[in-house]
Amino acid sequence: MNNAHITGNSLIGNNVFISAGVVTVNDNLFAIKEEEFKGPIIKDHVKVGANAVILPGITIGEYSIVGAGAVVTKDIPPKSVVYGVPAKIVETLESWLKRHGISIINEN
């Protein structure tokens, strides 16, 4: 067990990596209105670093990378690299791959 907490009403795609200590949240109203519960949507091939927090209703687009410790408060477009508090887009996946010497990505 890696001590990640995936809350109810979350949707997680295929080939997603979720590191240790990641927390997802499904409620901004402290359970006052149960029908408001909505977990995040984490699309295919997303990587989420250790201790990141993903707030309710957030969508993280395909092939995105969320850095360790990030607090995701807004939707993340596909193929984005984000980190920080709050998380901000710092580069595209293409530039991240190039910077790390990775030349191709298998999108199948």
C-alpha positions in Angstrom: 0.0 0.0 0.0 1.4 3.4 -0.9 -0.9 5.5 1.4 -2.7 7.2 -1.5 -6.3 8.1 -0.9 -8.6 7.8 -3.9 -11.9 9.2 -2.8 -15.4 8.0 -3.9 -16.8 9.3 -7.2 -13.4 9.6 -8.8 -12.8 8.4 -12.4 -9.3 7.0 -13.2 -8.3 6.1 -16.8 -6.0 3.4 -18.1 -2.2 3.3 -17.5 -2.3 5.9 -14.7 0.5 6.1 -12.2 -0.4 7.4 -8.8 2.5 7.8 -6.3 2.7 7.5 -2.6 0.7 9.9 -0.4 -1.5 11.3 -3.2 -4.9 12.5 -2.0 -8.0 13.1 -4.1 -11.0 15.0 -2.6 -14.6 14.8 -3.6 -16.3 17.5 -1.4 -15.8 21.2 -1.1 -18.8 21.6 1.3 -17.7 19.3 4.2 -20.6 16.8 3.6 -23.3 19.4 4.0 -24.8 18.4 0.7 -24.1 14.8 -0.2 -25.3 15.2 -3.8 -22.5 17.6 -4.4 -19.8 14.9 -4.1 -17.7 14.8 -7.2 -14.2 13.3 -7.3 -11.6 14.2 -9.9 -11.4 12.7 -13.4 -7.9 11.5 -14.2 -7.6 10.6 -17.9 -5.4 7.9 -19.5 -1.6 7.8 -19.1 -1.4 10.5 -16.4 1.4 10.4 -13.9 0.8 11.9 -10.4 3.8 12.5 -8.1 4.1 11.8 -4.4 1.9 13.8 -2.0 0.0 15.7 -4.7 -3.6 16.8 -3.8 -6.3 16.8 -6.5 -9.4 18.8 -5.6 -13.1 17.9 -6.4 -14.3 17.9 -10.0 -10.9 18.5 -11.5 -10.1 16.9 -14.8 -6.5 16.0 -15.6 -6.0 15.5 -19.4 -4.3 12.6 -21.1 -0.5 12.2 -20.8 -0.2 14.9 -18.2 2.3 14.9 -15.4 1.5 16.3 -11.9 4.6 17.0 -9.9 5.2 15.9 -6.3 3.4 18.1 -3.7 1.3 19.9 -6.3 -2.2 21.1 -5.3 -4.4 20.8 -8.4 -7.2 23.4 -8.2 -8.0 23.8 -11.9 -8.4 21.5 -14.9 -5.2 20.4 -16.6 -5.1 20.2 -20.4 -3.8 17.1 -22.1 0.0 16.7 -22.4 0.8 19.3 -19.7 3.4 19.2 -16.9 2.2 21.0 -13.7 3.6 21.6 -10.3 3.4 24.0 -7.4 0.9 25.3 -4.9 -1.4 25.9 -6.6 -0.4 23.8 -9.5 0.5 25.7 -12.7 1.4 24.6 -16.1 5.2 24.8 -16.4 5.8 23.1 -19.8 4.3 20.8 -22.3 4.8 17.1 -22.3 6.8 17.4 -25.5 9.3 19.8 -24.0 9.6 17.7 -20.8 10.3 14.6 -22.8 12.9 16.4 -24.9 14.6 17.9 -21.8 14.8 14.4 -20.3 16.1 12.8 -23.5 13.0 10.8 -24.3 12.3 10.9 -28.0 8.9 9.2 -28.4 5.7 8.5 -26.6 3.5 5.5 -27.4 -0.1 6.8 -27.5 -1.7 3.4 -28.0 
